[in-house]
Amino acid sequence: MFTVFRALFMPLWRPMCFWLLASVATSIQAASPQVFPQSVDIAQLEHRLLRAPATFLITDTRTELDEVKQRAFMPLTDEHINHGISAKTYWLRVRLENTSPIHDRAWVLHHESSYLDNFTIYYADTGEPMRKVALTDRQPFHSRPVDYRKLAFSHVTPAGESTDVYLRLDYDKADSVSLNVHLWERDDFERYVRWENLLHGGYFGIILTLVCIALLFAIAMRELTFLYYCAFLVTSGLTWALISGLAYQYFWPDSVFWHNEGFHIVYLLFVISAFQFSRAFLHTAKYFPRCNKLMRTLQFIMAFAILLRFFGDYELVLDMAFAAMASTLILLPALGWRAYRKGVVYARWFAAAWLIYSLGLVISLASAYTRVFDWGMESLVYTQIGGLIESLLLLVALAERLMAREADRRQAIRLANQDPLTQLGNRRLMAQQYEVVRERFARTQVPVFLIMLDLDHFKAINDAYGHIAGDSILQHLADVLRSYCREEDVCIRLGGEEFAMLLQVPNESTALKTAERIRQEFSNTPTFYQGHAIAHTLSIGLSPALTTSEQLTLQEAMVRADEALYRAKTTSRNCTAVYAA
């Protein structure tokens, strides 16, 4: 019988002993008060992030404080800050010790994100029972104990005492979890908030200034591209107001819906406006028709997602918001670069703007949703700075686009007023510049003279050497005229072998000397063409156009100069004749 008993129970006695010892140890632990790790001295506190000796614990959402007190916490270090997307509950534990024997210490705790759903604080001063304060962003803003854009809690630890603190952090729905909690001395916290508000004011002031500039240009230029840029700026600024919590604090403090649900709506509007601006700015319908259709389709999908969000859908809209982020990260920088490679010079600023924004967004997403970086949500500030730089660069791109248009317009005007063979002006330019010269004469009273020039025997030269040789002679004469034409003078080709100059000089003799120098230089410098030195001469007619005694119209001046030219041609050619009434 004993042998049977030993055979049955001897294999079990060791596990039973271990179970009994473990049960006793657990009972003793449950009956004993939990010992806090080394405390954080707040006697000289200014600001710090909660780190070891602070500790943390991860539980499910049903776990309460009494159970948590019996659990083993882990030291909170930088590598434990990011936890990606999670629906679990996170506990932080710390003892704040005021070693000052005479001064109480007021302190403030707040999480780094304005989107933390629930921030519950359990605290007890030395010898006092544990108290609880439950903070949530599911209540109107004015219900918060600390007037701050993030959930915050303030307390005073008496001199020579300590405060044991348990923090419970969780979200109603799975979201990006960071364990960065800031601990401030209260006066330092208030100074920091003032400085922070100043920085935010600077950011939104710049955005508002850009919006005003865009509106002014939209009105002045009557161009929709500037309105699209304006919509992009407004939605961008509103996105950051939502992310920072400032929109909840100042714009809609009683709207829990817009604080918690508005980000996805506004961000989708931001991407829609960014796509619309990009399509107009880069002329995608003309240069990139496939990309244009893709972007337009994505805009309709995002608009549909916004409607779904108003009807209460969360998961699908969240996925669409992430898809919108991905599309801006990939599509817009690449599209700007392709446009630049196609010769759209101002697209370089567009590509640089979206590349900077994309890099900032990638870093922030990697920091918020992965453990690649241990920066928590603080890296969002880099995305915000990148977004501001992006907005400024897009304004530079718009400015360069306007400059390119103005250059094209001037080039078109220049070509319309230019003789293509000689690169001199034409009759249209003469008519425009005559009015400019008339205004200058009214101010200076310096006389203006019209010179008309005509090549001698030009038809014979064309017949002997060919029209290409004739073109070379015309270009040679144009070069001679340019060498005598000052900035205030006007030099044109009237047509065929006829040219004209407007000279503003003190008197008729000076104008005559200039005409003679032109005639002599052209006569003394033959044109070389295919081994031939082609000699040529020209006849000139000179007439006053604007003097103190008489101001002629351009037509009248040309008639008189043409009469003088006719006299020079019929007299001896290769000479200058002055109009005589």
Beta strands, then each sheet from edge to edge (+ up, - down):
strand 1: 40-41
strand 2: 47-49
strand 3: 55-59
strand 4: 74-75
strand 5: 82-86
strand 6: 89-97
strand 7: 105-111
strand 8: 118-125
strand 9: 131-136
strand 10: 152-157
strand 11: 162-170
strand 12: 175-178
strand 13: 181-185
strand 14: 448-455
strand 15: 490-495
strand 16: 498-504
strand 17: 527-529
strand 18: 532-534
strand 19: 538-546
strand 20: 576-578
sheet 1: 1+ 6+ 3- 4+
sheet 2: 1+ 6+ 11- 8+ 9-
sheet 3: 2+ 13- 7+ 10-
sheet 4: 5+ 12-
sheet 5: 15+ 16- 14+ 19- 20-
sheet 6: 17+ 18-
end
